[in-house]
Amino acid sequence: MSTFSIFLVLITIVCFLLIVVIMVQNPKGGGLSSTISGTQMLGGVQKTTDFLDKSTWTLATILIALILLSSLSFTGALGDTGSKLIEKTEAPASTPAQQTPAPATPAAK
């Protein structure tokens, strides 16, 4: 398994987690924190909102870092190194260049 494939799997996992965390939040301040009806549960409503906010930023930062690292580890399998198209367009070295005759100059009168 190549390094790029490992990064691709990690990026997919982080994207899924980021989608879940964003979907749990509510833009109007509700979301998961509004369904908890008491402050006795796991630090209260404010702690839940802070946790979701911090986890969103953390996952977004990890996603950007993984994308940048994956682009650095990309070896260029689709690059110029083994392209058959480039080999076809290059002039073969063994054939001599065709000679074109020089244009005739008109005779001076």
C-alpha positions, 0 to 999 in steps of 0.5 A: 500500500503506497503512502498516498493510499494511506493518506487517502484513507486518513483523509476520508476518515477525517472528512467523515468525522468532520461531517458528523461533528458539523451535523451535530451542531445547530447554527442557532445555538441548539443542536446537541446542546439543546437536547441535554436538559440539565447541566449535570451531564458531562460538564453541562451545555456550555462544555458541549458547545465548546467541545464541538467547536474545538473538535471542528477546528481541530478536524479541519486543521488535521484535514488541511495538514493531511491534504498538504502532506498527501500532495507532497507524498504523491509520486506522480504516477500520472506524470511525465516519467512513463508517458507513452504519449511523450515517447510517440511525439518525440522525433526518433534519433536514428532517422535523418532530418529531411532536407528541403531544397533551397529556393531558387533566386531569380536571375538578375537582368 
